[in-house]
Amino acid sequence: MAQRFRESYHFDAGLEQAVIDLVRVGSTGFGSGVRQLATRLARTVPPSVEDPERFRTALYDALSQTSARTGLRFAPGELPTDDGSTHALARVDPQPDGSGLALAKETMTALNEITQERQRAPELIRAGVSLTRTVLLDGPPGVGKTMTARWLAEHIGVPLVTMDLSAVVSSFLGSSGRNIRSVLDYGKSGDCVLLLDEFDAIAKRRDDDTDIGELKRVVNVILVELDRWPDSNLLVAATNHRHLLDPAVGRRFDRHIELGLPGKDQRLEILTYLAIGSDAENSPVIDVIAEVTDGLTGSDIARLWNTARRRAVLDDHKTTDELAKEAGRYAGTKGAARDRLWLLMSNNLGISIRQIAATAGVSHPTVSAAIKRSKIREEA
């Protein structure tokens, strides 16, 4: 649709034609198309306008105004539902909490840029620059895609609406497309961040012969709806398999952000946040565990922490002791961090060398030699 507008509209026409075209685009509900046309109109003012500067200022002032919209309605019975059942198609978190999110520096920079756009929207609009409307998050399971959506919603200051994939994908022919439209229309009804999780399940490549025709029609619905998504709200889609997405769908997103496994600094940040208020807070064990958990996702680290805390409470042990025991299985086969962890388990926890070896799956001479090396490093 946007391409047709770009090809068909020429700003050498008079003001009368410009107004007609703006009304025509606006009547379709294509908000971003209105902004695009108005911005180009401000750059190429029709000859019949007597005061071009005043005209541009008035246009930018109009674009910077956000109409008063009613808030999302998420009481029971007000959420969109599948025609064939009473199941809600979306969930609403009115106060999303993304605290504890720890991603690579460049990733956090991109996320901060998106939140700053919302805070300084009038300036961008006056400058003729559009806001980010849609974001595609890509990464393996457990790296924080859902938490990233919560973080964005929290920092923008709006609710998080999450599409319920199991309810949206219906067995009734044609219902899945209607359900997706229903969720997207709901997401436009008030300020929010809309999360489409497991996006590859509904936006697969249309040349995939293993899929039924219904899902291919769903992709066509998504393409149209992404084009029509307004810049007043932010749509976030998350996928574990970006290569499965239809190429046309991928091109519709304003930003692609890839989330990878956490590095040492991010693992330490996650553990430090989890340890707040516990007996493990400010413990050197946290730093050691951050080193030996290379290759784990943020979700894996949170699970390790919760397991250790649960055992500490049930057995009346120190959290640091249980953390060291739990981390022993992730220590790997070599490295100073592994040696330091085994030394800590031996000296602080009183675990025998043979027990450490059995936990780590190595020979006890290997553990003994590693502990000696760690002692030498600490004394050096």
RAPERA-V91433 format. One record per residue. RES is the residue in one letter. SS is DSSP state (hx for helix, st for strand, lp for the rest). PHI is phi in degrees with one decimal (* if undefined). BURIAL is I if it has 24 or more other ideal C-beta (glycine too) atoms within 12 Angstrom, else O. Layout:
<<RES | SS | PHI | BURIAL> <RES | SS | PHI | BURIAL>>
//
This chain:
<<M | lp | * | I> <A | hx | -60.3 | I> <Q | hx | -64.3 | O> <R | hx | -62.1 | O> <F | hx | -63.0 | I> <R | hx | -63.8 | O> <E | hx | -76.9 | O> <S | hx | -91.0 | O> <Y | lp | -100.5 | I> <H | lp | -126.9 | O> <F | lp | -83.8 | I> <D | lp | -83.8 | O> <A | lp | -71.1 | O> <G | lp | -75.7 | O> <L | hx | -62.0 | O> <E | hx | -59.4 | O> <Q | hx | -67.7 | O> <A | hx | -61.5 | I> <V | hx | -64.1 | O> <I | hx | -59.5 | O> <D | hx | -66.2 | I> <L | hx | -63.2 | I> <V | hx | -64.6 | O> <R | hx | -60.1 | O> <V | hx | -68.0 | I> <G | hx | -62.6 | O> <S | lp | -67.9 | O> <T | lp | -83.4 | O> <G | lp | 82.2 | O> <F | lp | -86.6 | I> <G | hx | -60.0 | I> <S | hx | -66.4 | I> <G | hx | -67.1 | I> <V | hx | -61.8 | I> <R | hx | -61.1 | I> <Q | hx | -63.4 | I> <L | hx | -65.8 | I> <A | hx | -64.4 | I> <T | hx | -65.2 | I> <R | hx | -67.9 | I> <L | hx | -64.8 | I> <A | hx | -68.8 | I> <R | hx | -77.0 | O> <T | lp | -121.4 | O> <V | lp | -68.4 | I> <P | lp | -57.5 | I> <P | lp | -58.8 | O> <S | lp | -75.0 | O> <V | lp | -78.8 | O> <E | lp | -74.4 | O> <D | lp | -121.8 | O> <P | hx | -56.7 | O> <E | hx | -64.9 | O> <R | hx | -64.5 | O> <F | hx | -63.9 | I> <R | hx | -61.8 | I> <T | hx | -61.1 | O> <A | hx | -65.1 | O> <L | hx | -63.7 | I> <Y | hx | -66.0 | I> <D | hx | -63.0 | O> <A | hx | -67.1 | O> <L | hx | -67.7 | I> <S | hx | -78.2 | I> <Q | lp | -81.3 | O> <T | lp | -106.9 | O> <S | lp | -67.6 | O> <A | lp | -69.6 | O> <R | lp | -118.5 | O> <T | lp | -70.2 | O> <G | lp | -71.4 | O> <L | lp | -62.3 | I> <R | lp | -104.8 | O> <F | lp | -131.4 | I> <A | lp | -73.0 | O> <P | lp | -52.8 | O> <G | lp | 90.9 | O> <E | lp | -104.4 | O> <L | lp | -79.8 | I> <P | lp | -63.7 | I> <T | st | -129.4 | I> <D | lp | -72.0 | I> <D | lp | -58.8 | O> <G | lp | -86.1 | O> <S | lp | -156.9 | O> <T | lp | -103.3 | O> <H | lp | -71.8 | O> <A | st | -68.9 | I> <L | lp | -88.8 | I> <A | st | -148.3 | I> <R | st | -117.8 | I> <V | st | -121.9 | I> <D | st | -107.8 | I> <P | lp | -68.7 | O> <Q | lp | -132.8 | O> <P | lp | -63.9 | I> <D | lp | -123.5 | O> <G | lp | -107.9 | I> <S | lp | -64.6 | O> <G | lp | 94.1 | I> <L | lp | -67.3 | I> <A | lp | -134.5 | I> <L | lp | -124.7 | I> <A | lp | -56.9 | I> <K | hx | -56.5 | O> <E | hx | -66.9 | O> <T | hx | -69.0 | I> <M | hx | -63.8 | I> <T | hx | -62.8 | O> <A | hx | -63.3 | I> <L | hx | -66.5 | I> <N | hx | -64.2 | O> <E | hx | -61.5 | O> <I | hx | -65.0 | I> <T | hx | -69.4 | I> <Q | hx | -66.2 | O> <E | hx | -57.2 | I> <R | hx | -67.1 | I> <Q | hx | -72.2 | O> <R | lp | -119.7 | O> <A | hx | -55.3 | I> <P | hx | -58.1 | O> <E | hx | -65.0 | O> <L | hx | -65.0 | I> <I | hx | -63.9 | I> <R | hx | -64.5 | O> <A | lp | -85.1 | O> <G | lp | 76.6 | O> <V | lp | -109.9 | O> <S | lp | -81.0 | I> <L | lp | -84.0 | I> <T | lp | -67.0 | I> <R | lp | -98.4 | I> <T | st | -134.5 | I> <V | st | -131.9 | I> <L | st | -107.8 | I> <L | st | -98.9 | I> <D | st | -128.8 | I> <G | lp | 169.2 | I> <P | lp | -66.3 | I> <P | lp | -59.2 | O> <G | lp | 89.4 | I> <V | lp | -89.2 | I> <G | lp | 111.3 | I> <K | hx | -66.9 | I> <T | hx | -65.9 | I> <M | hx | -64.4 | I> <T | hx | -62.2 | I> <A | hx | -62.6 | I> <R | hx | -62.9 | I> <W | hx | -61.3 | I> <L | hx | -62.1 | I> <A | hx | -63.3 | I> <E | hx | -61.9 | I> <H | hx | -78.1 | I> <I | hx | -79.4 | I> <G | lp | 88.9 | O> <V | lp | -134.7 | I> <P | st | -66.7 | I> <L | st | -107.5 | I> <V | st | -106.3 | I> <T | st | -116.9 | I> <M | st | -70.0 | I> <D | lp | -89.5 | I> <L | hx | -60.9 | I> <S | hx | -64.4 | O> <A | hx | -83.8 | I> <V | hx | -70.8 | I> <V | lp | -78.0 | I> <S | lp | -99.2 | I> <S | lp | -81.5 | O> <F | lp | -85.0 | O> <L | lp | -56.9 | O> <G | lp | 86.8 | O> <S | hx | -73.4 | I> <S | hx | -61.3 | I> <G | hx | -62.3 | I> <R | hx | -64.7 | I> <N | hx | -63.8 | I> <I | hx | -64.0 | I> <R | hx | -59.5 | I> <S | hx | -62.9 | I> <V | hx | -66.3 | I> <L | hx | -66.3 | I> <D | hx | -63.1 | I> <Y | hx | -63.4 | I> <G | hx | -64.3 | I> <K | hx | -84.4 | I> <S | lp | -76.0 | I> <G | lp | -161.3 | I> <D | lp | -63.2 | I> <C | st | -169.6 | I> <V | st | -107.1 | I> <L | st | -101.1 | I> <L | st | -105.2 | I> <L | st | -106.7 | I> <D | lp | -81.5 | I> <E | lp | 49.9 | I> <F | hx | -62.6 | I> <D | hx | -65.3 | I> <A | hx | -71.9 | I> <I | lp | -117.0 | I> <A | lp | -126.4 | I> <K | st | -69.4 | I> <R | lp | -56.6 | O> <R | lp | -76.8 | I> <D | lp | -94.5 | O> <D | lp | -79.8 | O> <D | lp | -72.0 | O> <T | lp | -81.6 | O> <D | lp | -92.6 | O> <I | lp | -77.8 | O> <G | hx | -61.7 | O> <E | hx | -58.0 | I> <L | hx | -67.5 | I> <K | hx | -68.7 | I> <R | hx | -68.3 | I> <V | hx | -61.2 | I> <V | hx | -59.9 | I> <N | hx | -62.9 | I> <V | hx | -62.5 | I> <I | hx | -62.9 | I> <L | hx | -58.6 | I> <V | hx | -64.1 | I> <E | hx | -69.2 | I> <L | hx | -65.2 | I> <D | hx | -63.0 | I> <R | hx | -91.9 | I> <W | lp | -65.0 | I> <P | lp | -78.3 | I> <D | lp | -83.1 | I> <S | lp | -73.1 | I> <N | lp | -124.4 | I> <L | st | -114.0 | I> <L | st | -104.7 | I> <V | st | -120.3 | I> <A | st | -111.7 | I> <A | st | -124.3 | I> <T | st | -141.6 | I> <N | lp | -92.3 | I> <H | lp | -136.6 | O> <R | hx | -61.4 | I> <H | hx | -67.0 | O> <L | hx | -83.6 | I> <L | st | -70.4 | I> <D | lp | -63.2 | I> <P | hx | -54.7 | O> <A | hx | -65.9 | O> <V | hx | -69.1 | I> <G | hx | -57.9 | I> <R | hx | -71.7 | O> <R | lp | -77.3 | I> <F | lp | -87.6 | I> <D | lp | -69.6 | I> <R | st | -136.8 | I> <H | st | -113.3 | I> <I | st | -123.1 | I> <E | st | -97.9 | I> <L | lp | -107.4 | I> <G | lp | -108.3 | O> <L | lp | -64.8 | I> <P | lp | -67.7 | I> <G | lp | -81.1 | I> <K | hx | -57.3 | I> <D | hx | -63.3 | O> <Q | hx | -69.6 | I> <R | hx | -63.8 | I> <L | hx | -65.3 | I> <E | hx | -64.1 | I> <I | hx | -64.5 | I> <L | hx | -65.9 | I> <T | hx | -62.3 | I> <Y | hx | -65.5 | I> <L | hx | -64.5 | I> <A | lp | -81.6 | I> <I | lp | -57.7 | O> <G | lp | 84.5 | O> <S | lp | -107.0 | I> <D | lp | -71.9 | O> <A | lp | -90.5 | I> <E | lp | -61.7 | O> <N | lp | 66.8 | O> <S | lp | -82.6 | I> <P | hx | -64.9 | I> <V | hx | -59.6 | I> <I | hx | -59.0 | I> <D | hx | -65.0 | I> <V | hx | -64.8 | I> <I | hx | -65.0 | I> <A | hx | -62.1 | I> <E | hx | -75.2 | I> <V | hx | -87.1 | I> <T | lp | -99.5 | I> <D | lp | -58.3 | I> <G | lp | 98.1 | O> <L | lp | -87.3 | I> <T | lp | -85.3 | I> <G | hx | -60.3 | I> <S | hx | -65.4 | I> <D | hx | -61.9 | I> <I | hx | -65.2 | I> <A | hx | -62.9 | I> <R | hx | -66.7 | O> <L | hx | -58.7 | I> <W | hx | -60.9 | I> <N | hx | -64.0 | O> <T | hx | -63.5 | O> <A | hx | -65.3 | I> <R | hx | -65.0 | I> <R | hx | -62.2 | O> <R | hx | -66.3 | O> <A | hx | -61.9 | I> <V | hx | -69.6 | O> <L | hx | -67.5 | O> <D | hx | -100.2 | O> <D | lp | 56.6 | O> <H | lp | -109.8 | O> <K | lp | -74.5 | O> <T | hx | -62.9 | I> <T | hx | -61.8 | I> <D | hx | -65.0 | I> <E | hx | -68.2 | I> <L | hx | -62.9 | I> <A | hx | -64.1 | I> <K | hx | -63.2 | I> <E | hx | -65.8 | I> <A | hx | -73.4 | I> <G | hx | -57.3 | I> <R | hx | -74.5 | I> <Y | hx | -104.0 | I> <A | lp | -69.8 | I> <G | lp | 80.9 | I> <T | lp | -109.8 | O> <K | lp | -164.2 | O> <G | lp | 115.3 | O> <A | hx | -63.3 | O> <A | hx | -63.8 | I> <R | hx | -62.8 | I> <D | hx | -59.7 | I> <R | hx | -65.8 | I> <L | hx | -63.9 | I> <W | hx | -65.2 | I> <L | hx | -62.4 | I> <L | hx | -63.8 | I> <M | hx | -64.5 | I> <S | hx | -75.7 | I> <N | hx | -78.2 | O> <N | lp | -85.7 | O> <L | lp | -104.3 | I> <G | lp | 69.9 | O> <I | lp | -83.3 | I> <S | lp | -68.5 | O> <I | hx | -61.9 | I> <R | hx | -67.1 | O> <Q | hx | -66.3 | O> <I | hx | -62.4 | I> <A | hx | -62.7 | I> <A | hx | -66.3 | O> <T | hx | -65.5 | I> <A | hx | -84.7 | I> <G | lp | 75.0 | O> <V | lp | -129.4 | I> <S | lp | -78.6 | O> <H | hx | -68.8 | O> <P | hx | -63.2 | O> <T | hx | -63.6 | I> <V | hx | -66.1 | I> <S | hx | -60.8 | O> <A | hx | -66.6 | O> <A | hx | -65.7 | I> <I | hx | -64.9 | I> <K | hx | -62.0 | O> <R | hx | -62.1 | O> <S | hx | -65.4 | I> <K | hx | -63.1 | O> <I | hx | -63.8 | O> <R | hx | -62.3 | O> <E | hx | -70.1 | O> <E | hx | -82.0 | O> <A | lp | -70.5 | O>>
//
